[in-house]
């Protein structure tokens, strides 16, 4: 399962001496106005904000209506945390942070999720197949989202839910690939940031 966390931008995000690692840029991201996600990950000294185990839900503190905007704040940084694997299905598997244009791309993709009226519409919950958590920060507040890449590809902020779109799913899959690349290259305990600089 995967968690995406977004945190505020800081001037002190350092890098370790390990070289950056890349994955092929084979996945097109078709979020309107979005820039492609990075293909490079590098080690960061900033600690991860990912929970060690997959959360079951989040408290909703943002927008009141999913059909208006799922992400109620301006994204500054994003962290993607992947959960699951052969050892424990709810354990943290890998994670990676995004900032700048990449953070905006992820937030825009989530805002493209099809809103479902929480009163009259059918629910599309991430459910037990959830594999992604997205935490987004504008520097002051953090909003977290639980998502799945299976079934209706549900995304939930703890109160409201919606069905994923091809674009939101593509962005999450790309983010997960980068998180897994970080885990393979630097190990689970390492923090990584996506991008070359």
C-alpha positions as CSV (number, residue, x, y, z in Angstrom):
1,X,0.0,0.0,0.0
2,X,1.3,3.5,-0.6
3,X,1.2,6.8,1.3
4,X,1.7,10.1,-0.2
5,X,2.6,12.9,2.2
6,X,2.9,16.5,1.3
7,X,4.9,18.8,3.6
8,X,6.0,22.4,3.5
9,X,9.0,23.5,1.5
10,X,12.2,24.2,3.4
11,X,15.5,25.6,2.5
12,X,17.4,23.0,4.4
13,X,16.6,19.8,2.5
14,X,20.0,18.2,2.0
15,X,21.3,15.4,0.0
16,X,23.7,12.6,0.9
17,X,26.7,11.6,-1.2
18,X,24.9,8.7,-2.9
19,X,24.2,9.3,-6.6
20,X,20.7,9.9,-7.9
21,X,19.0,6.9,-9.4
22,X,16.6,7.1,-12.4
23,X,13.7,5.2,-13.8
24,X,12.6,5.4,-17.5
25,X,10.2,8.1,-18.3
26,X,7.8,5.7,-20.0
27,X,4.6,6.7,-18.3
28,X,2.7,9.7,-19.7
29,X,1.0,12.0,-17.2
30,X,-2.1,13.6,-18.8
31,X,-3.2,15.9,-16.0
32,X,-4.2,19.2,-17.7
33,X,-1.6,21.8,-17.2
34,X,0.7,19.5,-15.2
35,X,4.3,18.9,-15.7
36,X,5.7,15.4,-15.9
37,X,6.9,13.8,-12.6
38,X,10.6,13.5,-12.1
39,X,12.4,10.3,-13.2
40,X,15.3,10.7,-10.7
41,X,15.4,10.1,-6.9
42,X,18.2,11.1,-4.6
43,X,18.8,10.6,-0.9
44,X,17.6,13.4,1.4
45,X,18.5,14.2,5.0
46,X,14.9,15.3,5.8
47,X,13.1,12.6,7.9
48,X,10.1,10.9,6.5
49,X,6.6,11.7,7.8
50,X,5.2,8.3,6.7
51,X,3.5,6.3,9.4
52,X,5.2,2.9,9.9
53,X,1.9,1.1,9.4
54,X,-0.9,1.9,7.0
55,X,-3.5,4.2,8.7
56,X,-7.2,3.0,8.5
57,X,-8.6,6.5,8.1
58,X,-7.8,10.2,8.4
59,X,-9.6,13.1,10.1
60,X,-11.0,15.5,7.5
61,X,-10.0,19.1,8.1
62,X,-10.2,20.6,4.6
63,X,-12.9,21.3,2.0
64,X,-16.4,20.3,2.8
65,X,-17.4,19.0,-0.7
66,X,-15.3,16.6,-2.7
67,X,-17.0,17.7,-5.9
68,X,-15.6,21.2,-5.4
69,X,-12.0,20.3,-4.6
70,X,-10.5,17.2,-2.9
71,X,-7.3,19.1,-2.0
72,X,-8.3,22.3,-0.3
73,X,-4.8,23.7,0.1
74,X,-2.0,24.7,-2.2
75,X,0.6,21.9,-2.4
76,X,4.1,22.8,-1.5
77,X,5.7,19.3,-0.8
78,X,4.3,15.8,-1.2
79,X,5.5,12.5,0.2
80,X,4.4,9.2,-1.3
81,X,4.5,6.2,1.0
82,X,4.0,2.7,-0.3
83,X,2.6,-0.1,2.0
84,X,2.5,-3.8,1.7
85,X,4.7,-6.6,0.4
86,X,5.5,-10.1,1.2
87,X,6.3,-9.6,4.9
88,X,3.4,-7.5,6.2
89,X,0.5,-6.1,4.1
90,X,0.1,-3.0,6.3
91,X,3.9,-2.2,6.8
92,X,5.7,0.7,5.1
93,X,7.4,-0.6,2.0
94,X,8.9,2.6,0.5
95,X,8.5,6.3,0.3
96,X,9.6,9.4,-1.6
97,X,9.0,13.2,-1.4
98,X,8.1,15.6,-4.1
99,X,8.1,19.4,-4.1
100,X,7.5,22.3,-6.5
101,X,5.9,21.5,-9.8
102,X,5.8,17.8,-9.0
103,X,3.8,18.4,-5.8
104,X,1.4,20.6,-7.8
105,X,1.0,17.8,-10.4
106,X,0.0,15.3,-7.7
107,X,-2.4,17.7,-6.1
108,X,-4.0,18.5,-9.5
109,X,-4.4,14.8,-10.2
110,X,-6.2,14.2,-6.9
111,X,-8.4,17.3,-7.6
112,X,-9.4,15.5,-10.8
113,X,-10.9,12.6,-8.8
114,X,-14.6,12.2,-9.6
115,X,-16.5,13.5,-6.7
116,X,-19.3,11.4,-5.2
117,X,-22.1,13.1,-3.2
118,X,-21.6,11.7,0.4
119,X,-25.4,11.7,1.0
120,X,-27.0,10.4,-2.1
121,X,-24.2,9.0,-4.2
122,X,-22.6,5.5,-4.1
123,X,-19.5,5.5,-2.0
124,X,-16.1,4.6,-3.6
125,X,-13.9,3.9,-0.6
126,X,-10.3,2.8,-0.8
127,X,-11.2,-0.2,1.3
128,X,-8.9,-3.1,2.2
129,X,-7.1,-2.9,-1.1
130,X,-5.8,0.7,-0.3
131,X,-2.2,1.1,-1.3
132,X,-1.6,4.8,-1.3
133,X,-1.8,7.6,1.3
134,X,-1.2,11.1,0.2
135,X,-0.4,13.8,2.7
136,X,-0.3,17.4,1.3
137,X,1.0,20.5,3.1
138,X,0.9,24.2,2.3
139,X,3.5,24.9,4.9
140,X,1.0,25.3,7.7
141,X,-1.6,22.6,7.3
142,X,-1.4,19.0,6.2
143,X,-4.2,17.1,4.5
144,X,-4.0,13.3,4.1
145,X,-5.6,11.0,1.6
146,X,-6.0,7.2,1.5
147,X,-6.2,5.8,-2.0
148,X,-6.4,2.5,-3.8
149,X,-5.2,1.4,-7.3
150,X,-7.7,-1.4,-7.4
151,X,-11.5,-1.6,-7.9
152,X,-13.0,1.9,-8.3
153,X,-9.6,3.3,-7.3
154,X,-11.2,5.1,-4.4
155,X,-9.6,8.2,-2.8
156,X,-10.8,9.4,0.6
157,X,-9.8,12.2,2.9
158,X,-11.4,10.6,5.9
159,X,-14.9,12.0,5.4
160,X,-15.5,12.2,1.6
161,X,-14.6,9.7,-1.1
162,X,-14.4,9.7,-4.9
163,X,-13.6,7.4,-7.8
164,X,-10.1,7.7,-9.3
165,X,-9.6,8.7,-12.9
166,X,-7.1,7.4,-15.4
167,X,-4.9,10.5,-14.8
168,X,-5.0,10.3,-11.0
169,X,-4.2,6.6,-11.2
170,X,-1.3,7.2,-13.6
171,X,0.2,9.9,-11.3
172,X,-0.1,7.6,-8.3
173,X,1.5,4.7,-10.1
174,X,4.4,6.9,-11.2
175,X,4.9,8.2,-7.7
176,X,4.8,4.6,-6.3
177,X,7.4,3.5,-8.9
178,X,9.7,6.3,-7.7
179,X,9.1,5.4,-4.0
180,X,9.9,1.8,-4.8
181,X,13.1,2.9,-6.6
182,X,14.1,4.8,-3.5
183,X,13.5,1.8,-1.4
184,X,15.6,-0.5,-3.6
185,X,18.4,1.9,-4.0
186,X,18.8,3.4,-0.5
187,X,16.8,1.1,1.8
188,X,13.5,1.5,3.7
189,X,14.9,3.7,6.4
190,X,16.3,6.3,3.9
191,X,14.4,9.4,2.9
192,X,14.4,10.4,-0.8
193,X,13.3,13.3,-2.8
194,X,12.3,13.0,-6.5
195,X,14.1,15.4,-8.8
196,X,17.6,16.0,-10.0
197,X,18.4,19.1,-8.0
